[in-house]
Amino acid sequence: MEFSYASTFSGKESFGCLVLLFPQDRVRAPAATTREVRENVRRLAALKDFTGKTGQTQLLPLSSKTIPRVLCVGLGEVDKLDREQLRRAAGTAAKALRGLELDKAGLVIPKTGAASLRQDFGEIIAEGMALGGYTFEPYKTQEDNGKKPRKSLARVALLDPDGITSAKSVRQGAARGDAVNLARTLGNQPPNYMTPTQLAKEARQVARKRGLKLRVLEQAELEKLGMGMFMGVARGSRQPPKLILMEYRPRGAKGTLAFVGKGITFDSGGISLKPGQAMDEMKFDMCGAAAVVGAMDGIGALKPLVNVVGVIPACENLPDGNAVKPGDILKSYAGKHVEILNTDAEGRLVLGDALAYAIKTFKPDAVIDLATLTGACVIALGHYATGAITNEEKFLDQVVRAGKASGDVVWPLPNFPEYAEALKGKYADLQNIGPREGGAITAGLFLKHFVGEVPWVHLDIAGTAWGVKGIGHIPYEGATGVGVGLLIDLAKSWRKGK
């Protein structure tokens, strides 16, 4: 989706549809629109069929050849309007437009909400529309009715006659939306295509596009480094593992953030085989890695003044005669020995080695990992909040604020020392699972053993990476791209020690 910005709107421009956003109980068309638009909106308001409630939409057919229809979208109560509410409304608008076979639409920037929020309207609306307009159909040659798939909306003009926002803001929003959609596409790809090798190729494309440094460590080097947990998970697959390293280093930056994303491109559970039902969804087990690639793309485009390193351990977890077994003991990169009680608790193994390597090699000031780590987190928080574990409350506060700004809501989980007792190994330093109760917490605390004193936050995105329903800018099916916006906002706002 391409966006343009215009600071004027004469009403003579030609659009397949004009989008208007209305606060609740304030359904009045902007003065800059045509008389026909204003009259039809006035009649709609009088009928009270559309009041501007959150999520409401109403399509109005017009007689004009230049603007044949108007889409009215509700923003909800104006005193509750924030970035996410506006982003969802824009996404709802884009979803509604997808069914109209349009080439170009226009949207009038609304003159509403807090003054501190208005200057970012262009960014928020462009991002929301880019997200809401996303589809993943590269493997569809026809719809169920035998017809070709509908074409997607290609161009959107954001019209700003009141001078509320700016062209720069719109460009930033489009870049954010593209970054999230990239992560979605990586997550949605079938696992026979999105192998560790292909994921490394996708990261290389981003690095070339954004001027990032990229290095990929291959199996022989990973074995030489002593990444026993990572290699233990990978050895059941014929696909070679990759440790993908992406670096963004702008001139003048002083601090360094490290983002580590779980990249299990398919997770069968290994010898501890998962149930067959819904196992196809285990292609989404690399959504943490997809978030890091997407974030590095967005950061490369938006250029915040902080060094950022992306670290992605990528492999498959499959059963094989050479696969790791329950009862095996693996030696980690950090030197700790880990007893494997369940081979389906593999994400924490690859992340443990990757975290330890990232901290030793790049010496970041803070590190955050993202992983579809536990079903227990889905049970605890459902599909609308990401669980978090930390060793540094101040850093967690920054992550929570970035989550609120981006819409990637984060909810802290407790990390009392009593939980850690469950991970003490019987025959080794650690075991890779604790009891079922509190499983999301003990999984996160397993990772804590590999970060030392560096400020660290673990994000369990198992419930938010796919399967999310009822949010305007999130697809009805497939990967959500969760975490990309949070990482971008964290990079933009991060301050060491605050």
C-alpha positions in Angstrom: 0.0 0.0 0.0 1.4 3.4 -1.0 0.6 6.6 0.9 0.6 10.2 -0.2 0.0 13.3 1.8 -1.9 16.5 0.7 -2.3 19.6 2.9 -5.3 20.7 0.8 -8.6 19.1 -0.3 -10.7 20.8 -2.9 -13.4 18.1 -3.1 -12.7 17.7 -6.8 -10.1 14.9 -6.4 -11.1 11.5 -7.7 -11.2 8.6 -5.2 -13.0 5.3 -5.4 -14.0 5.9 -1.7 -13.5 8.8 0.8 -12.9 7.7 4.4 -14.1 9.9 7.2 -13.3 9.1 10.9 -15.9 10.3 13.5 -15.7 10.5 17.3 -18.8 9.1 19.1 -21.9 11.4 18.9 -20.0 13.9 16.7 -20.9 12.7 13.3 -20.4 15.9 11.2 -18.5 15.9 7.9 -15.5 18.2 7.6 -16.2 21.6 6.0 -13.6 20.8 3.3 -15.7 18.0 1.8 -18.4 18.4 -0.9 -22.0 19.4 -0.3 -23.2 16.0 -1.2 -20.8 14.3 1.3 -21.9 16.7 4.0 -25.6 16.2 3.3 -25.4 12.4 3.3 -23.4 12.4 6.5 -26.0 14.7 8.1 -28.8 12.3 7.1 -26.9 9.4 8.5 -26.4 11.2 11.8 -30.1 12.1 12.0 -31.0 8.4 11.6 -28.7 7.5 14.4 -27.8 4.2 12.7 -24.2 5.3 12.9 -23.0 7.2 16.0 -19.2 6.8 15.8 -18.9 4.1 18.3 -15.6 2.1 18.3 -15.5 -0.3 15.4 -18.6 1.0 13.7 -18.6 1.4 9.9 -21.1 2.6 7.4 -20.8 2.8 3.6 -22.7 5.6 1.9 -23.2 5.5 -1.9 -23.1 8.9 -3.7 -24.1 10.1 -7.1 -20.7 11.8 -7.7 -18.4 10.3 -10.3 -15.3 11.6 -8.6 -16.3 10.3 -5.1 -18.9 7.5 -5.6 -18.9 6.4 -2.0 -18.0 7.5 1.5 -16.9 5.1 4.3 -17.7 6.4 7.8 -15.7 4.8 10.6 -16.2 5.3 14.4 -13.4 6.4 16.7 -15.3 5.9 19.9 -15.3 8.4 22.8 -13.1 11.4 22.1 -11.7 11.7 25.6 -10.5 8.0 25.4 -8.9 8.4 22.0 -5.3 7.2 22.1 -2.7 5.9 19.6 -4.1 2.4 19.6 -7.7 3.4 19.3 -6.9 5.5 16.3 -4.7 2.8 14.8 -7.5 0.2 15.1 -10.0 2.6 13.5 -7.6 3.1 10.5 -7.2 -0.7 10.3 -10.9 -1.2 10.4 -11.2 1.3 7.5 -8.6 -0.6 5.4 -10.3 -3.9 6.0 -13.7 -2.5 4.9 -12.0 -1.0 1.7 -10.4 -4.3 0.8 -13.8 -5.7 -0.4 -14.5 -2.8 -2.8 -12.0 -3.5 -5.6 -10.5 0.0 -5.4 -7.3 1.3 -6.8 -7.2 4.5 -4.8 -8.9 5.9 -1.7 -8.7 9.1 0.2 -8.9 9.7 4.0 -9.5 13.1 5.6 -7.4 13.5 8.8 -9.9 14.2 11.6 -9.7 17.3 13.7 -10.2 15.7 17.0 -8.5 14.4 20.1 -5.7 15.8 22.3 -3.3 18.3 20.7 -0.3 16.2 21.9 -1.7 13.3 19.8 -2.7 15.1 16.7 0.8 15.7 15.3 1.3 12.0 15.1 -2.1 11.4 13.3 -0.4 10.9 10.0 1.9 8.2 11.3 -0.7 6.4 13.3 -3.3 6.4 10.5 -0.9 5.3 7.8 0.4 2.5 10.0 -3.1 1.4 10.9 -4.2 1.3 7.3 -1.1 -0.5 6.1 -1.8 -3.1 8.8 -5.5 -3.4 8.2 -5.0 -3.7 4.5 -2.5 -6.6 4.8 -3.3 -9.9 3.1 -1.2 -13.1 2.6 -2.3 -14.8 -0.6 0.8 -15.7 -2.7 -0.3 -19.3 -2.9 -4.0 -18.6 -3.9 -4.8 -18.8 -7.5 -8.5 -18.5 -7.1 -11.2 -17.8 -4.4 -13.7 -20.4 -3.3 -16.1 -19.2 -5.9 -13.6 -19.9 -8.7 -12.8 -16.2 -9.4 -9.4 -14.6 -9.1 -8.6 -13.1 -5.7 -9.7 -9.5 -5.2 -7.1 -7.0 -5.8 -5.8 -5.1 -2.8 -6.1 -1.4 -2.3 -2.9 0.1 -3.8 -2.9 3.8 -3.0 -4.2 6.0 -0.1 -4.1 9.7 0.0 -4.2 11.2 3.4 -5.9 14.6 3.2 -5.0 17.2 5.8 -6.8 20.6 5.1 -6.5 21.6 8.7 -2.7 21.1 8.9 -2.8 18.6 11.7 0.0 16.3 10.8 2.8 16.2 8.1 4.2 14.2 5.2 7.1 13.1 7.3 4.7 11.6 9.9 2.9 9.7 7.1 6.1 8.3 5.7 7.1 7.1 9.2 3.8 5.4 9.7 4.1 3.7 6.3 7.6 2.4 7.2 6.2 1.0 10.5 3.4 -0.7 8.8 5.7 -2.2 6.2 8.0 -3.6 8.9 5.1 -5.3 10.8 3.7 -6.7 7.5 7.2 -8.1 6.7 7.2 -10.0 10.0 3.7 -11.2 9.3 4.7 -12.5 5.9 7.7 -14.3 7.3 5.5 -16.0 9.9 2.8 -16.9 7.4 5.1 -18.7 5.0 4.8 -22.5 4.9 7.6 -24.3 6.8 8.8 -26.2 3.6 9.7 -22.7 2.3 10.6 -20.8 5.4 13.6 -22.9 6.5 16.5 -21.5 8.6 18.4 -21.0 5.3 15.5 -19.0 3.8 15.1 -17.0 6.9 18.8 -16.0 6.7 18.2 -15.0 3.0 15.3 -12.8 4.1 17.4 -11.1 6.8 20.1 -10.5 4.2 17.7 -8.8 1.9 16.7 -6.5 4.8 20.3 -5.8 5.6 21.1 -4.8 2.0 18.0 -2.6 1.8 18.7 -0.8 5.0 22.5 -0.7 5.1 22.8 -3.1 8.0 25.7 -5.3 8.8 24.8 -9.0 8.6 26.7 -12.2 9.5 25.4 -15.8 9.5 27.1 -18.4 11.7 26.9 -21.9 10.2 26.7 -25.3 11.9 30.4 -26.0 12.1 31.2 -22.6 13.7 28.2 -23.0 16.2 29.6 -26.4 17.2 33.1 -25.0 17.6 31.7 -22.2 19.8 30.1 -24.8 22.1 26.5 -24.0 21.6 25.4 -27.4 22.9 21.8 -26.5 23.6 21.2 -24.9 20.2 22.9 -27.8 18.4 21.0 -30.3 20.5 17.7 -29.0 19.2 18.9 -28.7 15.6 20.4 -32.1 15.2 17.1 -33.9 14.6 16.6 -31.9 11.3 18.2 -32.2 7.9 17.9 -28.4 7.6 21.2 -26.8 8.8 20.9 -24.3 11.7 21.8 -20.7 11.4 22.7 -18.0 13.9 21.7 -14.8 12.1 23.4 -11.6 13.3 22.1 -8.2 12.2 23.7 -4.9 13.3 22.4 -1.3 13.0 25.0 1.2 14.1 24.2 4.9 13.4 26.9 7.5 13.7 26.9 9.2 17.1 25.0 6.4 18.9 26.4 5.5 22.3 24.1 2.8 23.8 23.4 -0.7 22.4 20.2 -2.7 22.5 20.2 -6.4 21.7 17.0 -8.1 20.3 17.0 -11.9 20.3 14.2 -13.7 18.5 13.3 -17.4 18.7 13.5 -18.9 15.2 12.2 -22.4 15.3 10.9 -22.5 11.7 8.9 -25.7 12.5 8.4 -27.3 15.9 7.1 -30.9 16.0 8.1 -31.2 19.6 10.9 -33.5 18.7 10.9 -36.9 20.4 8.3 -35.5 22.9 6.0 -35.2 19.8 3.1 -32.7 19.9 -0.5 -33.9 19.2 -1.2 -33.9 15.5 -4.2 -31.5 15.8 -3.1 -27.9 14.9 0.5 -29.0 14.5 0.5 -27.0 11.2 0.4 -23.8 13.4 3.9 -24.7 14.6 5.3 -22.8 11.6 4.5 -19.8 13.7 7.2 -20.8 16.2 9.6 -18.5 14.5 7.4 -15.3 15.0 10.0 -14.0 17.6 12.6 -14.2 14.9 10.2 -12.6 12.4 9.6 -9.7 14.8 13.4 -9.1 15.1 13.8 -9.1 11.3 10.8 -6.8 10.9 12.0 -4.5 13.7 15.5 -4.2 12.1 13.8 -3.2 8.8 11.8 -0.5 10.5 14.7 0.7 12.6 16.9 0.9 9.5 14.2 3.0 7.8 13.4 5.3 10.8 17.0 5.6 12.1 16.8 6.1 15.9 20.0 7.2 17.5 20.9 3.9 19.3 22.9 0.9 18.3 20.7 -2.2 17.8 21.8 -5.8 17.3 19.4 -8.5 16.1 20.3 -12.1 17.0 18.2 -15.0 15.6 18.9 -18.6 16.4 17.1 -20.5 13.6 16.5 -24.3 13.3 13.8 -26.9 13.2 12.8 -29.2 16.0 12.1 -32.7 14.6 12.2 -36.3 15.7 15.0 -38.3 14.2 17.4 -41.1 15.1 19.9 -38.3 15.9 17.5 -36.1 17.8 18.0 -35.0 21.4 16.2 -37.4 23.8 14.5 -37.0 27.2 17.2 -37.7 29.7 20.1 -36.3 27.6 22.3 -33.7 29.2 23.6 -30.8 27.0 26.4 -28.3 27.8 25.4 -24.7 27.1 27.5 -22.0 25.5 27.7 -20.4 29.0 29.1 -23.6 30.4 26.1 -24.8 32.4 24.8 -28.3 31.9 21.1 -28.8 31.3 19.1 -32.0 31.7 16.5 -32.5 29.0 13.2 -33.7 30.5 11.0 -32.7 27.5 12.3 -32.1 24.0 9.3 -29.8 23.3 10.7 -27.3 25.7 13.3 -26.4 23.0 12.8 -22.7 22.6 14.5 -21.9 25.9 17.5 -24.0 24.9 18.2 -22.1 21.6 17.5 -18.8 23.3 19.7 -19.5 26.2 22.7 -20.0 23.9 21.8 -17.1 21.8 21.4 -14.7 24.7 24.7 -15.7 26.2 26.4 -15.3 22.9 24.8 -11.9 22.2 25.8 -10.5 25.6 29.4 -11.8 25.4 29.9 -10.7 21.8 28.1 -7.4 21.6 28.1 -6.3 25.2 24.7 -4.6 25.0 23.4 -2.2 27.7 20.1 -4.1 27.7 18.6 -7.1 25.9 15.1 -8.3 25.1 14.1 -11.6 23.8 10.8 -12.5 22.0 9.6 -16.1 21.8 6.5 -18.1 21.2 7.7 -20.0 24.3 4.8 -21.5 26.3 1.2 -22.6 26.0 1.1 -21.8 29.7 1.3 -18.0 28.8 -1.7 -18.4 26.5 -3.7 -20.0 29.3 -2.6 -17.2 31.7 -3.1 -14.2 29.5 -5.1 -15.3 26.5 -4.5 -13.6 23.1 -4.4 -9.9 24.0 -1.4 -9.4 26.2 2.3 -10.6 26.0 3.8 -12.0 29.2 7.0 -10.5 30.5 9.8 -11.6 32.9 12.7 -9.3 33.9 15.7 -8.9 36.1 15.5 -5.1 36.0 12.3 -3.3 36.7 13.4 0.0 35.2 14.1 -1.6 31.9 10.8 -3.4 32.1 9.0 -0.1 32.6 10.4 1.2 29.3 9.3 -2.0 27.5 5.8 -1.7 29.0 5.6 2.0 27.8 6.8 1.0 24.3 4.2 -1.8 24.3 1.4 0.7 25.1 2.5 3.2 22.4 2.7 0.5 19.8 -0.4 -1.5 20.8 1.7 -4.6 21.7 0.5 -4.7 25.3 2.8 -6.3 27.8 1.8 -7.7 31.2 4.6 -8.5 33.8 4.7 -11.9 35.4 6.2 -12.5 38.9 9.7 -13.9 39.2 9.9 -14.8 42.9 12.9 -16.9 43.8 10.7 -19.8 44.8 9.8 -20.4 41.2 13.5 -20.9 40.3 13.8 -23.8 42.7 11.7 -25.9 40.2 14.5 -25.6 37.6 17.3 -27.1 39.7 18.5 -30.3 37.9 18.6 -33.7 39.5 21.7 -34.8 37.4 22.8 -31.4 36.0 22.9 -27.7 36.8 19.5 -27.2 35.4 16.6 -29.0 33.9 14.7 -27.6 30.9 11.2 -27.7 32.4 9.6 -27.2 35.8 6.1 -28.2 36.9 3.1 -27.5 34.7 1.9 -24.8 37.2 3.5 -21.5 36.5 5.1 -22.8 33.3 5.4 -19.4 31.6 7.2 -18.1 34.6 9.7 -21.0 35.0 10.4 -20.9 31.3 11.3 -17.3 31.5 13.4 -17.8 34.6 15.3 -20.6 32.8 16.6 -17.9 30.4 17.6 -15.7 33.3 20.5 -18.1 33.9 22.1 -17.0 30.7 21.9 -13.2 30.9 23.9 -12.4 34.0 23.5 -8.9 35.3 22.6 -7.2 32.0 19.1 -5.6 32.1 16.9 -8.1 30.4 13.3 -8.6 29.5 11.8 -11.8 28.1 8.6 -11.5 26.2 6.4 -14.6 25.7 4.4 -13.9 22.6 2.8 -17.4 22.3 -0.7 -16.0 22.7 -0.2 -12.8 20.7 1.8 -14.0 17.7 -1.3 -15.5 15.9 -4.9 -16.4 16.7 -5.8 -12.9 17.8 -9.4 -11.9 16.9 -11.5 -8.8 16.8 -8.8 -6.1 16.5 -9.2 -3.7 13.5 -5.6 -3.7 12.3 -4.9 -7.4 12.9 -5.6 -10.0 10.1 -8.5 -12.4 10.6 -6.0 -15.3 10.2 -2.3 -15.9 10.5 0.7 -14.0 12.0 0.1 -10.7 13.7 3.6 -9.2 13.6 3.5 -8.6 17.3 6.6 -7.2 18.8 7.8 -5.2 15.8 6.1 -1.9 16.8 7.2 -2.4 20.4 10.9 -2.9 19.4 10.8 0.1 17.1 9.3 2.3 19.8 11.8 1.0 22.4 14.7 1.8 20.1 13.3 5.3 19.6 12.7 6.0 23.3 15.3 3.9 25.1 17.4 5.7 27.7 20.2 3.8 29.6 19.3 3.4 33.3 15.9 5.0 33.0 
